[in-house]
Amino acid sequence: MTLTVIASPGMQRVEWDGMFFDGVLLSAKPVKVLVLPEGLEVWTGTGEIAGIWPYAQLRQTQGFYTGQVIRLETSGSPPNVLTVSDNEFLDAVHQVAGPRSRHFHRRLQLRWRVLFVVLAALSIIGIGGWLYTQGVPRLANLASQRVPVSWEERIGTIVVDQVETKNHTCVETKRARFIDQLVSTLTRALPSNPYVFRVSVVDSPVVNAFAAPGGYIVVYKGLLQFTQSPEELAGVLAHEIQHVTYRHVTRQVLRQASLGVIFGAMTGDLNGAMAVGIQTASLLGGLSYSRAAEEEADREARKLLIAAGIDPNGMVTVFERLRNKSFPTSSAWKYLSTHPPLGDRIRALEGRPSAVGAPSIQLMPPVEWKDMAEICFVHPNSSL
């Protein structure tokens, strides 16, 4: 089947170059995008149709400002993603689709915005101490809500690559697949999600887990050995997932960055993302969030567990055992050192409405969970 486009004289251009990501394969493929009155048609270079998307089934997650790649996603899980870099693509959608395109936003010129930001930055620099204690955190908060997902994904990729370079990655297929399925169960329950979540397990006795921007989560073998049920691990993963979705981790990373990187993040500057990723790869494992961010992640993680049909009490039990366990100061223990007092968090979780009566799925029998630490038995460079 071949692609044929017929346009009348004076008609807005209807064929555009783009990149298509199906949410399953890690790499994107180049495509041709047809802008039609009812929706978009996406064709591969071999003349095969990759998708027909009515406008009502699409949402725009990026490309609101000049300089950003336009990113459209379907409502499925995982979503199909289409990116178009041409500045005039959204103008064509508005002209061809009319009222159906009202939820797509044309790009805004950044000239006056950049001028304003530069002047604001110069003013902040002039008051020194306030910049350090208030200015950068406030700018980071603003930027963290506006950075493109692709910028976050770039940082996450660099961070995980560096962690995996320093540690053996655990790749035992059956157990790794269970963790992937657990993450999929959680993310399907998210009301909206622009991220593709990926979990890496590293062979280290450190009792820790952390999230990197863009949907990347690193779990250490020590944490798997410490948990006593899949529900406990689900509680930790749900907490880290909400750090990503609410952009707590991106905000903290930007607070460590320079003003130039913060401004670059708002326009999707991938060179700045690379610099930040390299600088913060070692920082994220010991990253501390504000009490408000931790409370929000706990609260929303509990909601996510209930929505996914997972017993939220596993989140409480793992916190209780963390609080009651005595860890020597010389141990490779980090999770307590990077989180607020667990007593307050446990009381907050226990004080929330009970989930008794809500349906819960059995993730894995306890006897099988005891074998999860064996995920690190096989390494990528092993002959097994």
Kinemage of the C-alpha trace (Angstrom):
@kinemage 1
@onewidth
@group {chain A} dominant
@subgroup {mainchain}
@vectorlist {calphas} color= white
{ca met a 1} P 0.000 0.000 0.000
{ca thr a 2} L 1.416 3.397 -0.946
{ca leu a 3} L 0.869 6.849 0.460
{ca thr a 4} L -0.711 9.402 -1.901
{ca val a 5} L -1.409 12.984 -0.882
{ca ile a 6} L -3.539 15.324 -3.011
{ca ala a 7} L -3.715 19.014 -2.087
{ca ser a 8} L -5.689 21.724 -3.826
{ca pro a 9} L -4.016 25.068 -4.725
{ca gly a 10} L -3.595 27.307 -1.666
{ca met a 11} L -4.314 24.472 0.759
{ca gln a 12} L -2.187 24.242 3.899
{ca arg a 13} L 0.567 21.627 3.779
{ca val a 14} L -0.797 18.284 5.051
{ca glu a 15} L 2.238 15.946 5.041
{ca trp a 16} L 4.912 16.203 7.745
{ca asp a 17} L 8.017 14.318 8.844
{ca gly a 18} L 7.917 12.870 12.360
{ca met a 19} L 9.182 10.150 14.690
{ca phe a 20} L 6.944 7.376 16.036
{ca phe a 21} L 7.416 5.451 19.317
{ca asp a 22} L 5.014 2.590 19.980
{ca gly a 23} L 5.715 2.326 23.745
{ca val a 24} L 7.126 -1.203 23.378
{ca leu a 25} L 10.313 -0.889 21.351
{ca leu a 26} L 12.986 1.402 22.816
{ca ser a 27} L 13.828 3.057 19.479
{ca ala a 28} L 11.682 5.458 17.473
{ca lys a 29} L 11.101 5.128 13.717
{ca pro a 30} L 10.790 7.914 11.122
{ca val a 31} L 7.272 8.359 9.751
{ca lys a 32} L 5.142 10.575 7.521
{ca val a 33} L 2.201 12.293 9.229
{ca leu a 34} L -0.939 13.275 7.343
{ca val a 35} L -3.069 16.065 8.810
{ca leu a 36} L -6.700 15.291 7.960
{ca pro a 37} L -9.968 16.893 9.132
{ca glu a 38} L -10.844 13.958 11.412
{ca gly a 39} L -7.390 13.103 12.762
{ca leu a 40} L -3.812 12.125 11.962
{ca glu a 41} L -2.628 9.238 9.817
{ca val a 42} L 0.897 7.955 10.495
{ca trp a 43} L 2.789 6.046 7.765
{ca thr a 44} L 6.151 4.303 7.880
{ca gly a 45} L 8.830 4.725 5.233
{ca thr a 46} L 7.848 1.354 3.743
{ca gly a 47} L 4.311 2.523 3.016
{ca glu a 48} L 2.672 0.762 5.968
{ca ile a 49} L 0.197 2.588 8.172
{ca ala a 50} L 1.400 2.846 11.785
{ca gly a 51} L -1.711 4.433 13.235
{ca ile a 52} L -4.898 6.381 12.637
{ca trp a 53} L -5.510 8.773 15.519
{ca pro a 54} L -8.722 10.832 15.883
{ca tyr a 55} L -7.925 14.195 17.466
{ca ala a 56} L -10.118 13.354 20.487
{ca gln a 57} L -7.761 10.471 21.364
{ca leu a 58} L -4.615 12.614 21.331
{ca arg a 59} L -3.097 14.915 23.904
{ca gln a 60} L -0.239 17.334 23.522
{ca thr a 61} L 2.469 16.926 26.187
{ca gln a 62} L 5.221 19.063 24.694
{ca gly a 63} L 5.779 21.766 22.108
{ca phe a 64} L 4.059 24.702 23.750
{ca tyr a 65} L 7.014 27.026 23.162
{ca thr a 66} L 9.247 27.773 20.182
{ca gly a 67} L 12.311 25.567 20.301
{ca gln a 68} L 10.495 22.545 21.726
{ca val a 69} L 9.757 19.437 19.707
{ca ile a 70} L 5.985 18.868 19.427
{ca arg a 71} L 4.990 15.655 21.257
{ca leu a 72} L 1.556 14.030 20.941
{ca glu a 73} L 0.450 10.903 22.807
{ca thr a 74} L -2.454 8.502 22.627
{ca ser a 75} L -4.500 7.630 25.716
{ca gly a 76} L -3.504 3.940 25.783
{ca ser a 77} L -1.084 2.175 28.121
{ca pro a 78} L 1.656 2.256 27.109
{ca pro a 79} L 0.882 5.298 24.963
{ca asn a 80} L 1.930 5.664 21.345
{ca val a 81} L 4.072 8.778 20.944
{ca leu a 82} L 4.486 10.996 17.890
{ca thr a 83} L 6.992 13.852 17.693
{ca val a 84} L 7.211 16.525 14.978
{ca ser a 85} L 9.889 19.211 14.976
{ca asp a 86} L 8.486 21.528 12.298
{ca asn a 87} L 7.247 24.831 13.737
{ca glu a 88} L 4.256 24.997 11.381
{ca phe a 89} L 2.780 21.558 12.120
{ca leu a 90} L 0.295 22.783 14.753
{ca asp a 91} L -0.758 25.663 12.534
{ca ala a 92} L -1.654 23.130 9.857
{ca val a 93} L -3.623 21.040 12.381
{ca his a 94} L -5.650 24.099 13.395
{ca gln a 95} L -6.331 25.094 9.792
{ca val a 96} L -7.332 21.609 8.591
{ca ala a 97} L -9.132 20.291 11.685
{ca gly a 98} L -10.884 23.459 12.822
{ca pro a 99} L -12.706 23.119 16.190
{ca arg a 100} L -11.423 19.551 16.670
{ca ser a 101} L -7.934 20.968 17.239
{ca arg a 102} L -8.891 23.348 20.043
{ca his a 103} L -6.939 21.385 22.712
{ca phe a 104} L -3.688 21.637 20.733
{ca his a 105} L -1.647 24.713 21.563
{ca arg a 106} L 0.248 26.728 19.011
{ca arg a 107} L 3.801 27.547 19.976
{ca leu a 108} L 4.474 30.778 21.827
{ca gln a 109} L 7.424 32.974 20.988
{ca leu a 110} L 10.008 32.981 23.754
{ca arg a 111} L 11.729 36.267 22.881
{ca trp a 112} L 10.046 38.366 25.559
{ca arg a 113} L 10.004 35.458 27.999
{ca val a 114} L 13.775 34.974 27.639
{ca leu a 115} L 14.342 38.692 28.081
{ca phe a 116} L 12.240 38.646 31.229
{ca val a 117} L 14.100 35.626 32.612
{ca val a 118} L 17.500 37.198 31.926
{ca leu a 119} L 16.490 40.450 33.644
{ca ala a 120} L 15.068 38.500 36.573
{ca ala a 121} L 18.276 36.478 36.819
{ca leu a 122} L 20.407 39.632 36.853
{ca ser a 123} L 18.246 41.087 39.602
{ca ile a 124} L 18.537 37.931 41.663
{ca ile a 125} L 22.315 37.819 41.236
{ca gly a 126} L 22.449 41.332 42.678
{ca ile a 127} L 21.056 40.190 46.026
{ca gly a 128} L 23.473 37.270 46.538
{ca gly a 129} L 22.313 35.524 49.679
{ca trp a 130} L 18.670 35.556 48.668
{ca leu a 131} L 19.633 33.914 45.397
{ca tyr a 132} L 21.228 30.967 47.195
{ca thr a 133} L 18.463 30.418 49.735
{ca gln a 134} L 15.375 31.424 47.751
{ca gly a 135} L 16.069 32.374 44.134
{ca val a 136} L 17.461 29.127 42.708
{ca pro a 137} L 14.935 26.882 44.496
{ca arg a 138} L 12.046 29.011 43.215
{ca leu a 139} L 13.376 29.042 39.661
{ca ala a 140} L 13.953 25.281 39.875
{ca asn a 141} L 10.360 24.798 41.023
{ca leu a 142} L 9.120 26.818 38.052
{ca ala a 143} L 11.403 25.089 35.552
{ca ser a 144} L 10.613 21.590 36.832
{ca gln a 145} L 6.971 22.005 35.771
{ca arg a 146} L 7.913 23.195 32.278
{ca val a 147} L 10.829 21.018 31.162
{ca pro a 148} L 10.064 18.613 28.286
{ca val a 149} L 9.791 14.914 29.086
{ca ser a 150} L 12.563 14.280 26.552
{ca trp a 151} L 14.899 16.456 28.644
{ca glu a 152} L 14.121 14.426 31.765
{ca glu a 153} L 14.561 11.142 29.873
{ca arg a 154} L 18.000 12.247 28.699
{ca ile a 155} L 19.138 12.852 32.286
{ca gly a 156} L 17.665 9.542 33.434
{ca thr a 157} L 19.476 7.629 30.698
{ca ile a 158} L 22.838 9.149 31.649
{ca val a 159} L 22.301 8.499 35.353
{ca val a 160} L 21.341 4.851 34.887
{ca asp a 161} L 24.229 4.248 32.475
{ca gln a 162} L 26.670 5.564 35.049
{ca val a 163} L 25.163 3.504 37.876
{ca glu a 164} L 25.195 0.340 35.765
{ca thr a 165} L 28.804 0.997 34.742
{ca lys a 166} L 29.887 1.029 38.395
{ca asn a 167} L 27.724 -1.930 39.471
{ca his a 168} L 26.732 -5.296 38.065
{ca thr a 169} L 23.220 -5.185 36.639
{ca cys a 170} L 20.922 -8.013 37.717
{ca val a 171} L 19.270 -9.593 34.695
{ca glu a 172} L 17.798 -12.939 35.800
{ca thr a 173} L 14.880 -13.031 33.372
{ca lys a 174} L 12.004 -14.464 35.433
{ca arg a 175} L 12.509 -12.226 38.475
{ca ala a 176} L 13.240 -9.139 36.383
{ca arg a 177} L 10.031 -9.783 34.456
{ca phe a 178} L 8.048 -9.859 37.705
{ca ile a 179} L 9.388 -6.431 38.713
{ca asp a 180} L 8.514 -5.073 35.262
{ca gln a 181} L 4.986 -6.486 35.614
{ca leu a 182} L 4.675 -4.943 39.073
{ca val a 183} L 5.653 -1.530 37.705
{ca ser a 184} L 3.214 -1.979 34.819
{ca thr a 185} L 0.402 -2.793 37.279
{ca leu a 186} L 1.149 0.408 39.177
{ca thr a 187} L 1.536 2.704 36.175
{ca arg a 188} L -1.669 1.485 34.537
{ca ala a 189} L -3.493 2.878 37.581
{ca leu a 190} L -2.034 6.384 37.112
{ca pro a 191} L -4.688 8.870 35.959
{ca ser a 192} L -2.223 10.422 33.504
{ca asn a 193} L 1.360 9.512 32.744
{ca pro a 194} L 3.742 10.942 30.114
{ca tyr a 195} L 6.588 8.621 31.221
{ca val a 196} L 7.753 5.143 30.246
{ca phe a 197} L 8.948 3.668 33.553
{ca arg a 198} L 11.987 1.396 33.618
{ca val a 199} L 13.525 -0.347 36.664
{ca ser a 200} L 17.163 -1.416 36.947
{ca val a 201} L 18.342 -3.727 39.737
{ca val a 202} L 22.021 -3.509 40.672
{ca asp a 203} L 24.039 -6.057 42.630
{ca ser a 204} L 24.914 -4.068 45.713
{ca pro a 205} L 24.213 -4.662 49.441
{ca val a 206} L 23.066 -1.052 49.795
{ca val a 207} L 19.506 -0.920 51.152
{ca asn a 208} L 18.233 1.769 48.856
{ca ala a 209} L 16.158 2.719 45.836
{ca phe a 210} L 15.982 6.015 43.999
{ca ala a 211} L 14.248 7.604 41.043
{ca ala a 212} L 15.944 9.495 38.236
{ca pro a 213} L 14.126 11.989 35.993
{ca gly a 214} L 12.181 10.654 33.056
{ca gly a 215} L 10.793 7.448 34.582
{ca tyr a 216} L 13.974 5.605 35.581
{ca ile a 217} L 14.116 3.806 38.941
{ca val a 218} L 17.179 2.068 40.414
{ca val a 219} L 16.690 -0.642 43.054
{ca tyr a 220} L 19.624 -2.113 44.977
{ca lys a 221} L 19.758 -5.819 45.802
{ca gly a 222} L 20.016 -4.925 49.493
{ca leu a 223} L 16.488 -3.528 49.397
{ca leu a 224} L 15.136 -6.700 47.761
{ca gln a 225} L 16.779 -8.746 50.512
{ca phe a 226} L 15.266 -6.502 53.172
{ca thr a 227} L 11.667 -6.598 51.899
{ca gln a 228} L 9.559 -9.553 52.999
{ca ser a 229} L 6.731 -9.382 50.467
{ca pro a 230} L 6.029 -8.031 46.975
{ca glu a 231} L 3.561 -5.590 48.555
{ca glu a 232} L 6.451 -4.001 50.470
{ca leu a 233} L 8.462 -3.561 47.275
{ca ala a 234} L 5.332 -2.233 45.548
{ca gly a 235} L 5.054 0.409 48.285
{ca val a 236} L 8.642 1.548 47.696
{ca leu a 237} L 8.191 1.561 43.907
{ca ala a 238} L 4.904 3.474 44.136
{ca his a 239} L 6.658 6.086 46.293
{ca glu a 240} L 9.482 6.488 43.757
{ca ile a 241} L 7.026 6.568 40.834
{ca gln a 242} L 5.231 9.503 42.449
{ca his a 243} L 8.545 11.314 42.940
{ca val a 244} L 8.855 11.126 39.139
{ca thr a 245} L 5.272 11.982 38.190
{ca tyr a 246} L 5.157 14.973 40.536
{ca arg a 247} L 8.638 15.941 39.303
{ca his a 248} L 10.148 16.079 42.786
{ca val a 249} L 13.347 14.483 41.492
{ca thr a 250} L 13.599 16.874 38.534
{ca arg a 251} L 13.079 19.817 40.868
{ca gln a 252} L 15.870 18.639 43.187
{ca val a 253} L 18.240 18.057 40.267
{ca leu a 254} L 17.588 21.573 38.945
{ca arg a 255} L 18.240 23.015 42.390
{ca gln a 256} L 21.793 21.689 42.067
{ca ala a 257} L 22.219 23.152 38.574
{ca ser a 258} L 23.379 26.530 37.338
{ca leu a 259} L 21.015 29.261 36.239
{ca gly a 260} L 22.011 28.675 32.618
{ca val a 261} L 21.041 25.019 32.846
{ca ile a 262} L 17.702 25.906 34.460
{ca phe a 263} L 16.869 28.303 31.626
{ca gly a 264} L 18.037 25.720 29.089
{ca ala a 265} L 15.830 23.079 30.677
{ca met a 266} L 12.764 25.187 30.020
{ca thr a 267} L 13.518 25.101 26.267
{ca gly a 268} L 14.617 21.445 26.157
{ca asp a 269} L 18.376 22.055 25.725
{ca leu a 270} L 19.755 18.484 25.629
{ca asn a 271} L 23.353 19.678 26.023
{ca gly a 272} L 22.379 21.044 29.416
{ca ala a 273} L 20.641 17.746 30.210
{ca met a 274} L 23.835 15.841 29.452
{ca ala a 275} L 25.879 18.081 31.737
{ca val a 276} L 23.357 17.756 34.562
{ca gly a 277} L 23.110 13.985 34.105
{ca ile a 278} L 26.853 13.505 34.433
{ca gln a 279} L 27.102 15.812 37.451
{ca thr a 280} L 24.179 14.286 39.350
{ca ala a 281} L 24.644 10.554 38.647
{ca ser a 282} L 26.299 10.062 42.033
{ca leu a 283} L 24.067 12.630 43.762
{ca leu a 284} L 20.725 10.909 43.169
{ca gly a 285} L 21.481 7.861 45.309
{ca gly a 286} L 21.715 10.138 48.346
{ca leu a 287} L 19.172 12.742 47.323
{ca ser a 288} L 16.991 14.161 50.103
{ca tyr a 289} L 13.563 15.607 49.407
{ca ser a 290} L 11.663 18.189 51.392
{ca arg a 291} L 9.197 16.978 54.005
{ca ala a 292} L 6.334 18.274 51.852
{ca ala a 293} L 7.583 16.299 48.820
{ca glu a 294} L 7.943 13.110 50.881
{ca glu a 295} L 4.469 13.520 52.346
{ca glu a 296} L 3.024 14.053 48.877
{ca ala a 297} L 4.855 11.007 47.490
{ca asp a 298} L 3.639 8.859 50.418
{ca arg a 299} L 0.072 10.087 50.123
{ca glu a 300} L -0.132 9.653 46.363
{ca ala a 301} L 1.709 6.315 46.479
{ca arg a 302} L -0.939 4.953 48.846
{ca lys a 303} L -3.689 6.116 46.476
{ca leu a 304} L -1.843 4.496 43.585
{ca leu a 305} L -1.522 1.167 45.407
{ca ile a 306} L -5.248 1.113 46.183
{ca ala a 307} L -6.144 2.068 42.603
{ca ala a 308} L -3.926 -0.754 41.319
{ca gly a 309} L -5.572 -3.276 43.644
{ca ile a 310} L -2.433 -3.754 45.776
{ca asp a 311} L -2.609 -3.924 49.561
{ca pro a 312} L -1.244 -0.545 50.769
{ca asn a 313} L -0.350 -1.971 54.185
{ca gly a 314} L 2.889 -3.298 52.700
{ca met a 315} L 4.067 0.293 52.553
{ca val a 316} L 3.500 0.652 56.303
{ca thr a 317} L 5.103 -2.666 57.252
{ca val a 318} L 8.332 -1.949 55.405
{ca phe a 319} L 8.535 1.492 57.060
{ca glu a 320} L 7.918 -0.047 60.478
{ca arg a 321} L 10.688 -2.591 60.079
{ca leu a 322} L 13.025 0.118 58.796
{ca arg a 323} L 12.262 2.183 61.882
{ca asn a 324} L 12.744 -0.711 64.315
{ca lys a 325} L 15.889 -2.139 62.756
{ca ser a 326} L 19.243 -1.071 64.195
{ca phe a 327} L 21.726 -0.393 61.435
{ca pro a 328} L 25.408 0.066 62.325
{ca thr a 329} L 26.831 3.372 61.186
{ca ser a 330} L 29.391 1.537 59.049
{ca ser a 331} L 26.781 -0.398 57.067
{ca ala a 332} L 25.901 0.351 53.452
{ca trp a 333} L 22.559 1.816 54.513
{ca lys a 334} L 21.086 4.838 52.802
{ca tyr a 335} L 17.306 4.761 52.716
{ca leu a 336} L 16.858 6.092 56.252
{ca ser a 337} L 19.521 8.744 55.802
{ca thr a 338} L 17.783 10.247 52.764
{ca his a 339} L 14.203 10.294 54.106
{ca pro a 340} L 12.471 12.163 56.943
{ca pro a 341} L 11.715 10.419 60.280
{ca leu a 342} L 9.712 7.283 59.592
{ca gly a 343} L 7.552 7.610 62.691
{ca asp a 344} L 5.819 10.695 61.297
{ca arg a 345} L 5.325 9.055 57.918
{ca ile a 346} L 3.872 5.878 59.433
{ca arg a 347} L 1.430 7.859 61.564
{ca ala a 348} L 0.338 9.856 58.515
{ca leu a 349} L -0.272 6.706 56.484
{ca glu a 350} L -2.101 4.924 59.314
{ca gly a 351} L -4.284 7.991 59.856
{ca arg a 352} L -5.665 7.867 56.342
{ca pro a 353} L -8.985 6.167 55.513
{ca ser a 354} L -8.709 2.400 55.647
{ca ala a 355} L -8.653 0.359 52.459
{ca val a 356} L -10.452 -2.544 54.191
{ca gly a 357} L -12.948 -4.091 51.803
{ca ala a 358} L -11.123 -2.874 48.706
{ca pro a 359} L -10.159 -5.742 46.384
{ca ser a 360} L -6.467 -6.698 46.536
{ca ile a 361} L -4.585 -8.931 44.132
{ca gln a 362} L -1.985 -11.461 45.248
{ca leu a 363} L 1.250 -10.435 43.616
{ca met a 364} L 3.343 -13.469 44.557
{ca pro a 365} L 3.181 -16.177 47.242
{ca pro a 366} L 5.506 -15.409 50.213
{ca val a 367} L 7.528 -18.574 49.643
{ca glu a 368} L 8.406 -17.428 46.114
{ca trp a 369} L 9.267 -13.906 47.268
{ca lys a 370} L 12.124 -15.295 49.368
{ca asp a 371} L 13.904 -16.164 46.114
{ca met a 372} L 13.728 -12.627 44.666
{ca ala a 373} L 17.241 -11.755 45.878
{ca glu a 374} L 18.506 -14.406 43.456
{ca ile a 375} L 17.807 -11.928 40.666
{ca cys a 376} L 21.484 -11.017 40.911
{ca phe a 377} L 22.680 -14.602 40.493
{ca val a 378} L 23.215 -13.977 36.749
{ca his a 379} L 25.157 -10.988 35.410
{ca pro a 380} L 25.317 -9.690 31.851
{ca asn a 381} L 28.938 -10.840 31.537
{ca ser a 382} L 28.246 -14.260 33.033
{ca ser a 383} L 28.483 -17.466 31.018
{ca leu a 384} L 25.391 -18.869 32.799
